[in-house]
C-alpha cells in the first residue's frame, strides 16, 4: 500500500500545484480541491506525510517517461510557433513565481515550457534554479547538464551547476564549473564570488584536522560554547591530576615509605588537602576509595 500512497500523494501535490498557479477559474479550482480531499480521505494521506514524497514532480516523471519511450516530441522536431510562444509565456510566469518565492509553481511552469519546447536551454536552466530553491540539487544538476548539452556557451548553466554542486559539498566539481562560467563571462562578479566561496570550502574540507574529524573545525573553534567546554575540561583534568598525586602520597605514607621523610603533621596536611577537594577519601582494607560529593 506504501507505493499506492506515494503515487496518490504525488497526484495530490500535482493537483495542488495547479490550484496555486493562477491558470484556473474558481469553479475549476473548487473541483480540484474536492478531488484532493477525496484522494486524501481514500488513501489516508496528507501534505504532512513528507516521508511519502517523491523526489521529482509528477509532471516531470511523466515527461521523462514519454521521452524515454519516444512518445513525445523529439528535440529534432522543432516546435510550432504557437508552442514556442506559449512556452515563452510559461517561462515568464515561472520567473514571476520565482520572484514571489513560489518555487513549486515556478517549477511546474518551467516544466510545461520544456514540454512545449525541448530545445530551449533557458527553460532547463531556470528549472534548475527552482530545483535548487527546493533543495532538489541532484535534479538541478541534471537540468544544468541538459542546458549545457543544448548550448555549451550558456554561462549561466555552468554557474548554476556550480551552485548546486557547492550545496552538495562537491567543491572540486563546483570550482571547475565556476571557472568554465568565467571563461564564458569573465566580468561576472557573481561567478567570481561563488568561485571564492567554493575554493574556501574546499580548503576547509581538505584541512588534515577537519578531514580527520569529519566536521568544520574552523567553525567549531570559534564557537563560544565549545571554548567554554574545553576550559571546563582543562580545569577538571588539573583537579584530577592533583587528586591522583595526593592519592599516591597517601598510599606511600600508609605503607611507611615516606613517613620518615615527612615533617611532623605532614600526613594530616595531606589529608586536609584531599578533603578540600570536591570529594572525600577513605582507606578500607588497604585500598583507597573515592566518593564524589554532590
N, C-alpha and C positions, 0 to 999 in steps of 0.2 A: 504493500500500500504506500510505502515511502516514495516510490517512483511516481505514482499517480498524484500524490500530494505535491511533489516538486513541480510536476507538469502543470497542475491546477494553479499553483502559486505563480508560476511563470505567466500563465494566461491572465490571471488576475492583475499582475503587475503591468502586463501589456495593455489591458483594458483601462487600468487606472491612469497610465501614461496618456492614453488617448483622451481621457476626460480632462486632462490638465493642459493640453496643447492648444486649446482655443480653436480647433477646426470644426467642432460640433456645435449644433444648436442645443437649446435647453432640453428639448424632447429626446434628442439622441443621447445627451449626457445622462439623463434620467434613466434611459433604457440600459445604458452600460452600468450604471450604479446598481440597478436591480440585478443584472447579470452577475456582477461582482458579489453581491450579497448571497445570491443563490449558490455560487461556487464555494464561497467561504463556509456557508452552512453545510452544504453537502459533503465537502471534503474535510471539514473541521480544521480550517486553516485561517491564518490572519497575517497581516503585514508584519507582525512582530516575530514571525517564525523565520528568523534570519538563517537558521541552520538548514532550512529547506531551499534557500535561494540558489539559483544557478549563476554561474559567473558571467554569462552573456545574456543580453536581452533576447526575448523570444523571436523578434523580427530578424535579428542578426543570425540566430541559429538557423532560421528558416531560409534566409537568403544564402547562407553558406552551403546549406544542403542543396539548394537549387543549382548553385554554381558548380558544386562538386559533381552533380548528376547531369550537368549540361542541359538543364531545363530552363535556364534563364538567358537573358540577353548576354552574349559573349562580348568581351572587350573589343573584339574585332568588328562588331556590328555597331556602327555609330548610332547614337540615339537621335530621335526625331527632334526637330527644332522645338516642338511643343514640350517634349520631355526635358530638353535642356533648359528651357525657360522655367518650367515647374521646379526642376532640380535647383536652379539658382534661387528661386523663391524660398524653397525649403531650407537651403543653406542660410539665407538671410534670417529666416525665422529661428533657426538654430543659434545663430550668432546673438540674436536678441535674448534668447533663453539663457545663453551663457552669461550675458551681462547681468541678467536678473538672478544668476546663480541657480537657475532651474535646469540642472545638468542632465537629468534623465530625459526631459522633453527635448533638450538640445541633441542628445544622443539619438533620439528617435527621428528627429528632423534630418540629421545628417545621414542616418541610415536610409531613410526614404529617398534622399537626394542621390545616394550611391546606387540605390536600386534603379533609379532612372538613368543615371549616367555613371557607368562603372569606370570610365577612363579619366575622371577628374581627380587629380591628386589632392586638390584643396579639400574636397569633401572627406577624404580619408584622414588628412592631417587635422582637420577640425574635429573630426570624431575622436581622434587620438587625444586631443585636448580635453574633450568631455570625459573620456575614459579615465584620464589621469585625475581629473577633479573628483571622480567617483572612487578613486583608488584601484581602478582596474588596469594596473600597469602592464601586465602581460598583453592584454588586448590593445593597449595604447602602442606598444612596440610593434605589434602585428600590423596595425593600421599605418604606422610610420614606414614600415618596410614596404607596404603596398604603394604608399605615396612616392617613395623613392624609386620603386620599380617603374612607376609610370613616368616620373620626372626626376631623373638623377641630379638635376641642377636646382632643385627646390630646397633652399637652405633651411626654411622653417621646419621641414620634415626632419632634417638632421638635428636641429635644435630641440625639437620636442622629443625626439628619440633619446637625446642626451638627458633630458629632464626625467623621463620615465625610467631610464637605466640608473640614474642617480638615486631615485626613490627606491629602487630595488637593490641598492648598495652594490651595483655593478660599476664601480668607479672607472676602471681602465677602459671599458667599452664606452662609458659616457664621455670620458675625455676624448676618445677617438672621434666620436660623433660631433662634439662641440668644435673640435679642430676642423673637421670637414665643413661644418656650417660656416666657420670663419674664413675658410678658403673661398667659399662662395660669396660671403658677405663680410669682408674684412673690417668694416667700420661699425659693426653691430655691437653696441655696448652690452646688450643683454647676454649675447653669446660669450663675450669676454668675462663678464661677471660670473656666469654659470660655470664656465671652464675653471675659473679660480676656485670656486666652491668645490667642484668635483676633485680638483687636484689636492685641495686641503684635506678633504675627506679621505682621499687615497693615502696621503701621508699619515694621517691619524690611524687608518686601518693597517698600514704597513709597519707601524711602530712595534718593535720587539715586545715591549711591555704590553701594549694593547692587544697585540696578536696572541700573546700567551694567555692573557686573562680573558679575552673574548668580549671586552666592552670598551667604551670610550674612556680611557684613563684620564685624558686631559680634562674632561668634564667632571670626573669623579674627584680629582684632587682640588678642584675649585669649589667643591660642594661644602658649605659650612658645616652641615650635619656630619659629613664624613670626617672632616678635620676634628670636630669635637669628639667623635667616637675614637679616633686614633689617640688623641690626648688622654682620654679616659683609660684607654688600654695601656698606654705607657705608664700612667700612674699606678694602675693595678699591678703591672709587671714589676715595677720598682718596689711596691709593698710586698709582693710575693717573694722577691729576691731577698729582701730584708728578713722576712719571716723564716725563709729557708736557712739563712745564716744563723739566726738565733736558735732555731731548732737544732742545728748541728752543734752549736756550742753547748746547749743543754744536754745533748747526748754525751758529749765528751766530759762534761762536768759530772754527770751522773755516774759515768764509768771511772771517774777519778783521773782521767787523762790530763785535765787542765787545772785540777783543784789546787795543786801546789803552786801553779804559776799565777793564779788569780789572787788579787788582793782581797783583803777581808771585805765581806759584803758583796763580792762580785756576783755570786750566784743569785742573791736577792735582786741585784741590779738588773741582771739579765732577765729574770722572771718578770720584773716590773716592766721592762721594755716590751716583752711579749704581750703582757696584759694591756698595755697602752695601745695595742693594735686593734683591729676590728674583730678579734676573736679571742677565745681563751684556750689555754693549753692545759693538758693534764698528762701524767705519766701513769700507765697502768700495765702491769705485767711486763715491764721492761720496754714497752712501746710508747711512743709519743703520739697522742691523738689530737686532732684539731676540730674544734667546734665553732662554726661560723655563727656569729651573733647577728640578729636582725637589727 
